[in-house]
Amino acid sequence: MALNPTHEIHRRRFGRNVGVAVVLVGFVALVFALTVVKVTRGDPMQAYDHSLRPEMLPAEGGAE
């Protein structure tokens, strides 16, 4: 006794699954594209990990 997925609910479920898959793939592609653009621009990437960085210090001899 084989299960035949010919019922109407299977077609609707398949359509929803395809829609969710397309949206998920689009979101992953968007995040990947943004990552590639950010990396290839060459901007210095620094994390905000609560550590002191030299560029955060005020310039010596500058106007205060």
FIKOLTI-247871 format. One record per residue: residue number from 1; residue in one letter; z, y, x of N, C-alpha, C, O, CB in turn. Coordinates in steps of 0.1 Angstrom, whole numbers, plus 5000, padded with zeros to 4 digits. Glycine has a CB too. Layout:
REM residues N
+-----+------+------+------+------+------+------+------+------+------+------+------+------+------+------+------+------+
| seq | type |  n.z |  n.y |  n.x | ca.z | ca.y | ca.x |  c.z |  c.y |  c.x |  o.z |  o.y |  o.x | cb.z | cb.y | cb.x |
+-----+------+------+------+------+------+------+------+------+------+------+------+------+------+------+------+------+
| NUM |    A |    Z |    Y |    X |    Z |    Y |    X |    Z |    Y |    X |    Z |    Y |    X |    Z |    Y |    X |
...
+-----+------+------+------+------+------+------+------+------+------+------+------+------+------+------+------+------+
REM end
This chain:
REM residues 64
+-----+------+------+------+------+------+------+------+------+------+------+------+------+------+------+------+------+
| seq | type |  n.z |  n.y |  n.x | ca.z | ca.y | ca.x |  c.z |  c.y |  c.x |  o.z |  o.y |  o.x | cb.z | cb.y | cb.x |
+-----+------+------+------+------+------+------+------+------+------+------+------+------+------+------+------+------+
|   1 |    M | 5000 | 4988 | 5008 | 5000 | 5000 | 5000 | 5000 | 5012 | 5009 | 5010 | 5016 | 5014 | 5012 | 5000 | 4990 |
|   2 |    A | 4989 | 5018 | 5011 | 4987 | 5030 | 5019 | 4990 | 5043 | 5011 | 4987 | 5043 | 4999 | 4973 | 5031 | 5025 |
|   3 |    L | 4995 | 5053 | 5017 | 4998 | 5065 | 5011 | 4985 | 5074 | 5012 | 4980 | 5076 | 5023 | 5010 | 5073 | 5017 |
|   4 |    N | 4980 | 5078 | 5001 | 4968 | 5086 | 5001 | 4972 | 5101 | 4999 | 4976 | 5105 | 4988 | 4958 | 5082 | 4990 |
|   5 |    P | 4970 | 5109 | 5009 | 4974 | 5124 | 5007 | 4963 | 5131 | 5000 | 4958 | 5142 | 5005 | 4977 | 5130 | 5021 |
|   6 |    T | 4959 | 5127 | 4988 | 4949 | 5133 | 4981 | 4955 | 5142 | 4970 | 4947 | 5148 | 4962 | 4939 | 5123 | 4975 |
|   7 |    H | 4968 | 5142 | 4969 | 4974 | 5150 | 4958 | 4972 | 5165 | 4961 | 4971 | 5169 | 4973 | 4989 | 5146 | 4957 |
|   8 |    E | 4973 | 5172 | 4951 | 4970 | 5187 | 4952 | 4981 | 5194 | 4960 | 4978 | 5204 | 4967 | 4970 | 5193 | 4938 |
|   9 |    I | 4993 | 5189 | 4960 | 5004 | 5195 | 4968 | 5002 | 5193 | 4983 | 5006 | 5202 | 4991 | 5018 | 5188 | 4964 |
|  10 |    H | 4995 | 5182 | 4987 | 4992 | 5180 | 5001 | 4982 | 5191 | 5006 | 4983 | 5196 | 5017 | 4986 | 5166 | 5004 |
|  11 |    R | 4972 | 5194 | 4998 | 4962 | 5204 | 5001 | 4969 | 5218 | 5003 | 4966 | 5226 | 5012 | 4951 | 5205 | 4991 |
|  12 |    R | 4978 | 5221 | 4993 | 4985 | 5234 | 4994 | 4994 | 5235 | 5006 | 4994 | 5245 | 5013 | 4993 | 5237 | 4981 |
|  13 |    R | 5001 | 5224 | 5009 | 5009 | 5224 | 5021 | 5001 | 5225 | 5034 | 5005 | 5232 | 5043 | 5018 | 5210 | 5021 |
|  14 |    F | 4990 | 5218 | 5034 | 4981 | 5219 | 5046 | 4976 | 5233 | 5048 | 4976 | 5238 | 5059 | 4969 | 5209 | 5045 |
|  15 |    G | 4973 | 5240 | 5037 | 4968 | 5254 | 5038 | 4979 | 5263 | 5043 | 4976 | 5272 | 5051 | 4963 | 5259 | 5025 |
|  16 |    R | 4991 | 5261 | 5039 | 5002 | 5269 | 5044 | 5005 | 5266 | 5058 | 5008 | 5275 | 5066 | 5015 | 5267 | 5035 |
|  17 |    N | 5004 | 5254 | 5062 | 5007 | 5250 | 5076 | 4996 | 5256 | 5085 | 5000 | 5261 | 5096 | 5007 | 5235 | 5078 |
|  18 |    V | 4984 | 5256 | 5081 | 4974 | 5263 | 5089 | 4976 | 5278 | 5090 | 4974 | 5283 | 5101 | 4960 | 5260 | 5083 |
|  19 |    G | 4980 | 5284 | 5079 | 4983 | 5298 | 5080 | 4995 | 5301 | 5089 | 4994 | 5311 | 5097 | 4987 | 5303 | 5066 |
|  20 |    V | 5005 | 5293 | 5088 | 5017 | 5296 | 5097 | 5012 | 5293 | 5112 | 5017 | 5301 | 5121 | 5029 | 5286 | 5094 |
|  21 |    A | 5004 | 5283 | 5114 | 5000 | 5281 | 5128 | 4991 | 5292 | 5133 | 4992 | 5296 | 5145 | 4991 | 5268 | 5128 |
|  22 |    V | 4983 | 5298 | 5125 | 4974 | 5309 | 5129 | 4983 | 5321 | 5132 | 4981 | 5328 | 5142 | 4964 | 5313 | 5118 |
|  23 |    V | 4993 | 5324 | 5124 | 5002 | 5335 | 5127 | 5010 | 5333 | 5140 | 5011 | 5342 | 5148 | 5011 | 5337 | 5115 |
|  24 |    L | 5014 | 5321 | 5142 | 5022 | 5318 | 5154 | 5013 | 5319 | 5166 | 5018 | 5325 | 5176 | 5028 | 5304 | 5153 |
|  25 |    V | 5001 | 5314 | 5166 | 4992 | 5315 | 5177 | 4989 | 5329 | 5180 | 4988 | 5334 | 5192 | 4979 | 5307 | 5175 |
|  26 |    G | 4987 | 5337 | 5170 | 4984 | 5352 | 5171 | 4996 | 5359 | 5178 | 4994 | 5367 | 5187 | 4981 | 5358 | 5158 |
|  27 |    F | 5008 | 5355 | 5174 | 5020 | 5362 | 5180 | 5021 | 5358 | 5194 | 5024 | 5367 | 5203 | 5032 | 5358 | 5172 |
|  28 |    V | 5019 | 5345 | 5198 | 5020 | 5341 | 5211 | 5009 | 5348 | 5220 | 5012 | 5352 | 5231 | 5019 | 5325 | 5212 |
|  29 |    A | 4997 | 5349 | 5215 | 4987 | 5356 | 5222 | 4990 | 5371 | 5224 | 4987 | 5376 | 5235 | 4973 | 5354 | 5214 |
|  30 |    L | 4996 | 5377 | 5214 | 5000 | 5391 | 5216 | 5010 | 5393 | 5226 | 5009 | 5402 | 5235 | 5005 | 5397 | 5202 |
|  31 |    V | 5021 | 5384 | 5226 | 5031 | 5385 | 5237 | 5025 | 5382 | 5250 | 5029 | 5389 | 5260 | 5043 | 5376 | 5233 |
|  32 |    F | 5016 | 5373 | 5251 | 5010 | 5369 | 5264 | 5002 | 5381 | 5269 | 5002 | 5384 | 5281 | 5002 | 5357 | 5263 |
|  33 |    A | 4994 | 5387 | 5260 | 4986 | 5398 | 5264 | 4994 | 5410 | 5269 | 4991 | 5416 | 5279 | 4976 | 5403 | 5253 |
|  34 |    L | 5005 | 5413 | 5262 | 5013 | 5424 | 5266 | 5020 | 5421 | 5280 | 5021 | 5430 | 5288 | 5024 | 5426 | 5256 |
|  35 |    T | 5024 | 5409 | 5282 | 5029 | 5405 | 5295 | 5019 | 5406 | 5306 | 5022 | 5412 | 5317 | 5034 | 5390 | 5294 |
|  36 |    V | 5007 | 5402 | 5304 | 4996 | 5403 | 5314 | 4994 | 5418 | 5317 | 4992 | 5421 | 5329 | 4984 | 5396 | 5309 |
|  37 |    V | 4993 | 5426 | 5307 | 4990 | 5440 | 5309 | 5002 | 5446 | 5317 | 4999 | 5454 | 5326 | 4988 | 5448 | 5296 |
|  38 |    K | 5014 | 5443 | 5314 | 5025 | 5449 | 5321 | 5026 | 5445 | 5335 | 5029 | 5453 | 5344 | 5039 | 5445 | 5314 |
|  39 |    V | 5023 | 5432 | 5338 | 5023 | 5427 | 5352 | 5012 | 5433 | 5360 | 5014 | 5436 | 5372 | 5023 | 5412 | 5352 |
|  40 |    T | 5000 | 5434 | 5354 | 4988 | 5438 | 5362 | 4988 | 5453 | 5364 | 4980 | 5458 | 5372 | 4976 | 5434 | 5355 |
|  41 |    R | 4996 | 5461 | 5356 | 4996 | 5476 | 5358 | 5002 | 5479 | 5372 | 4999 | 5490 | 5377 | 5003 | 5482 | 5347 |
|  42 |    G | 5011 | 5471 | 5377 | 5017 | 5473 | 5390 | 5029 | 5482 | 5389 | 5034 | 5486 | 5400 | 5007 | 5479 | 5399 |
|  43 |    D | 5034 | 5485 | 5378 | 5046 | 5493 | 5377 | 5058 | 5484 | 5382 | 5059 | 5472 | 5380 | 5049 | 5497 | 5362 |
|  44 |    P | 5067 | 5491 | 5389 | 5079 | 5483 | 5393 | 5087 | 5479 | 5381 | 5091 | 5486 | 5372 | 5088 | 5492 | 5403 |
|  45 |    M | 5090 | 5466 | 5381 | 5097 | 5460 | 5370 | 5111 | 5458 | 5374 | 5114 | 5450 | 5384 | 5091 | 5447 | 5365 |
|  46 |    Q | 5121 | 5464 | 5368 | 5135 | 5463 | 5371 | 5143 | 5459 | 5359 | 5140 | 5465 | 5348 | 5140 | 5476 | 5378 |
|  47 |    A | 5152 | 5450 | 5361 | 5160 | 5446 | 5349 | 5172 | 5455 | 5349 | 5177 | 5460 | 5359 | 5164 | 5431 | 5350 |
|  48 |    Y | 5178 | 5457 | 5337 | 5190 | 5465 | 5336 | 5202 | 5455 | 5336 | 5207 | 5452 | 5326 | 5190 | 5474 | 5323 |
|  49 |    D | 5206 | 5452 | 5348 | 5216 | 5442 | 5350 | 5229 | 5448 | 5354 | 5238 | 5441 | 5360 | 5212 | 5431 | 5360 |
|  50 |    H | 5231 | 5461 | 5352 | 5244 | 5468 | 5355 | 5247 | 5468 | 5369 | 5259 | 5467 | 5373 | 5255 | 5461 | 5347 |
|  51 |    S | 5237 | 5468 | 5378 | 5239 | 5469 | 5392 | 5234 | 5483 | 5397 | 5225 | 5488 | 5391 | 5233 | 5458 | 5400 |
|  52 |    L | 5240 | 5488 | 5407 | 5236 | 5501 | 5412 | 5223 | 5500 | 5420 | 5222 | 5492 | 5429 | 5248 | 5507 | 5421 |
|  53 |    R | 5214 | 5509 | 5417 | 5201 | 5509 | 5424 | 5200 | 5523 | 5431 | 5205 | 5533 | 5425 | 5189 | 5507 | 5414 |
|  54 |    P | 5194 | 5523 | 5442 | 5193 | 5536 | 5450 | 5186 | 5547 | 5442 | 5190 | 5559 | 5444 | 5186 | 5534 | 5463 |
|  55 |    E | 5177 | 5544 | 5434 | 5169 | 5555 | 5427 | 5178 | 5561 | 5415 | 5174 | 5571 | 5410 | 5157 | 5549 | 5421 |
|  56 |    M | 5189 | 5555 | 5412 | 5198 | 5560 | 5402 | 5207 | 5571 | 5408 | 5213 | 5579 | 5400 | 5206 | 5549 | 5396 |
|  57 |    L | 5209 | 5571 | 5421 | 5218 | 5581 | 5427 | 5211 | 5595 | 5427 | 5199 | 5596 | 5428 | 5222 | 5577 | 5441 |
|  58 |    P | 5219 | 5605 | 5426 | 5213 | 5619 | 5427 | 5208 | 5621 | 5441 | 5213 | 5617 | 5451 | 5223 | 5630 | 5423 |
|  59 |    A | 5197 | 5629 | 5441 | 5191 | 5632 | 5454 | 5201 | 5641 | 5463 | 5207 | 5650 | 5457 | 5178 | 5640 | 5453 |
|  60 |    E | 5202 | 5638 | 5476 | 5210 | 5645 | 5484 | 5204 | 5658 | 5488 | 5192 | 5658 | 5491 | 5214 | 5637 | 5497 |
|  61 |    G | 5211 | 5669 | 5488 | 5206 | 5682 | 5492 | 5197 | 5688 | 5481 | 5192 | 5699 | 5483 | 5198 | 5681 | 5504 |
|  62 |    G | 5197 | 5682 | 5469 | 5189 | 5688 | 5459 | 5197 | 5697 | 5450 | 5209 | 5698 | 5452 | 5183 | 5676 | 5450 |
|  63 |    A | 5190 | 5704 | 5441 | 5197 | 5714 | 5432 | 5206 | 5706 | 5423 | 5201 | 5696 | 5416 | 5187 | 5723 | 5425 |
|  64 |    E | 5218 | 5710 | 5421 | 5227 | 5703 | 5412 | 5230 | 5711 | 5401 | 5238 | 5707 | 5392 | 5239 | 5699 | 5419 |
+-----+------+------+------+------+------+------+------+------+------+------+------+------+------+------+------+------+
REM end
